[in-house]
Amino acid sequence: MAYEDITLTTSDNLAIKAYMIPARRNVKSREEMMGLSASQREEVGKEALGEWVKEMGEDDAFEVSLSFLR
């Protein structure tokens, strides 16, 4: 899964190690999807998958996909 190691620093200077998983761009809302037919939802899904692969890069998208199978 694509992520970035980060350090969060509290107001009393305590350093907390964490990781950040980037959010998706151009997410479709539930409301947008509700008014579509099944074939339209399928088309939107295919387009969104293609956009996601472009955002992640093919190697990272493949790794994320594999992580869902584990």
Summary of the structure (lengths in Angstrom):
residues: 70
radius of gyration: 17.0
end to end distance: 12.0
largest distance: 54.0
contacts: 126
relative contact order: 0.15
helix: 51%
strand: 17%
